[in-house]
């Protein structure tokens, strides 16, 4: 399992980013669609690394939202 950060983009779509997999970002019209797309993107990202015999980064991200 991977942590995913969800937020609304400027275009109104939900954006889903996986901090432990650099560049693994997707979106969806709804929150649920963005989560489903994130699952698919994570599977594809990890699958590609494994197919290329590259190391898969460990899940170690901890997201925090702060008000500044």
Secondary structure as the mmCIF struct_conf table of DSSP 4:
data_model
#
loop_
_struct_conf.conf_type_id
_struct_conf.id
_struct_conf.beg_label_comp_id
_struct_conf.beg_label_asym_id
_struct_conf.beg_label_seq_id
_struct_conf.end_label_comp_id
_struct_conf.end_label_asym_id
_struct_conf.end_label_seq_id
STRN STRN1 UNK A 5 UNK A 8
TURN_TY1_P TURN_TY1_P1 UNK A 10 UNK A 11
BEND BEND1 UNK A 12 UNK A 12
HELX_LH_PP_P HELX_LH_PP_P1 UNK A 13 UNK A 13
STRN STRN2 UNK A 14 UNK A 17
TURN_TY1_P TURN_TY1_P2 UNK A 19 UNK A 20
BEND BEND2 UNK A 21 UNK A 21
TURN_TY1_P TURN_TY1_P3 UNK A 22 UNK A 23
STRN STRN3 UNK A 25 UNK A 28
BEND BEND3 UNK A 29 UNK A 30
HELX_RH_AL_P HELX_RH_AL_P1 UNK A 31 UNK A 51
TURN_TY1_P TURN_TY1_P4 UNK A 52 UNK A 53
HELX_LH_PP_P HELX_LH_PP_P2 UNK A 55 UNK A 58
#
